[in-house]
Amino acid sequence: MSDTWVVILVLAAATFSIRMGGVLLGQKLPTTGPWARALNALPGCLIVSLVSVLLLSGGPNEWIAGSVALAVAWFSRNLPLTMLAGIAVIFFLRR
Amino acid sequence: MNTSTPSQEFWSAVKDISPLALGVAIYGLAFGLLAAQAAMSELQIGVMGTIVFAGASQILAVERLVAGAGAMTAVVAAIAINLRMLLVTASIRDVYKDRPWWQLIIGAHMTTDENWALMLSARAKGRSVGYWYLVGGGACLFVTWVVSTVCGVMFANAIPDPKALGMDFAFTAAFIAIARSLWRGKPDLLPWLVSIGTVAIALLSGMLDSSWSLILGGCMGALIAGLLPHE
């Protein structure tokens, strides 16, 4: 079997195990107390971490576009509008 | 209380996720171009998209193969990127609660950053959405991803570069918008600052790569939220 097929099959098995592992872990953790509070806060913390990684991996162009996107998101709370503003600013800055 | 049927939830998610699906399609086409350089066939790319269905890890794995790294290196790097999915699926446990096993399998496989975050955002805006909203968004992205990556291999010489179009920033902007809608006010401030600070230190000091910085940042913020006395 070629390397490519090995990569595909092993990555698929590992990725599904990770996703299913989280599903089963979530059912096992307590529903009250510190664990529950931590799990409730996890989505927001993960998304903020993801945005931090994306912006810190970029340069001044990404920081400016990120600030504009944040301002648009803050006042509009609108997903497509925020995406359009971010793309438009980065496109303009990179020209 | 506005209750909606599974079918209504499914299709409203398909509609809500369409701007993100457009971004996924452009990435899918570009990924097909990369896969063609790795001499992958339409069949291999179609099977990979179907059974892996985790774009960033697929791009990384194939990029490593093209760069001449071995299969082992490619797989390990790609798995590291996907470890965050453990936290992603664990964090929406109510969605999977008391579901039959086949719905757990489909629900787990259909969970990606985009539809997970979009569902949370819809909930933060007061909509009572759950499993079928998640699966609807996931199914839309799934079809988009598989079709666009296969098309990318087939039409490898007519594909635009996402970065030149500014499309690489589409997802950053989308996650900024989603973070905004998840903001609940003061109780989030300290955990979020801890997450941002942890990522900044881990990444800028060079201690951790981006996959692990992200995981550590998410865990540290959640840990602080768990330890803080609240309500």
Interface residues (C-beta under 8 A of the other chain):
Chain A: D3 T4 W5 V6 V7 I8 L9 V10 L11 A12 A14 T15 F16 I18 R19 M20 G21 G22 V23 L25 G26 Q27 L29 P34 W35 R37 A38 L39 N40 A41 L42 P43 G44 C45 L46 I47 V48 S49 L50 V51 S52 V53 L54 L55 L56 S57 G58 E62 A65 G66 A69 L70 V72 A73 W74 R77 N78 L79 P80 T82 M83 A85 G86 I87 A88 I90 F91 R94
Chain B: D16 P19 L20 G23 A38 A39 M40 Q44 V47 M48 I51 V52 F53 A54 S57 Q58 A61 L65 G70 A71 A74 V75 A78 I79 N82 L83 R84 M85 L86 L87 V88 T89 A90 S91 I92 R93 Y96 K97 L104 I105 G107 A108 H109 T111 D113 W116 A117 L118 L120 S121 K125 L165 G166 M167 D168 F169 A170 F171 T172 A173 A174 F175 I176 A177 I178 A179 R180 S181 L182 W183 R184 D188 P191 W192 V194 S195 I196 T198 V199 A200 L203 L204 S210 S213 L214 G217 G218 C219 M220 G221 A222 L223 I224 A225 G226 L227 L228 H230
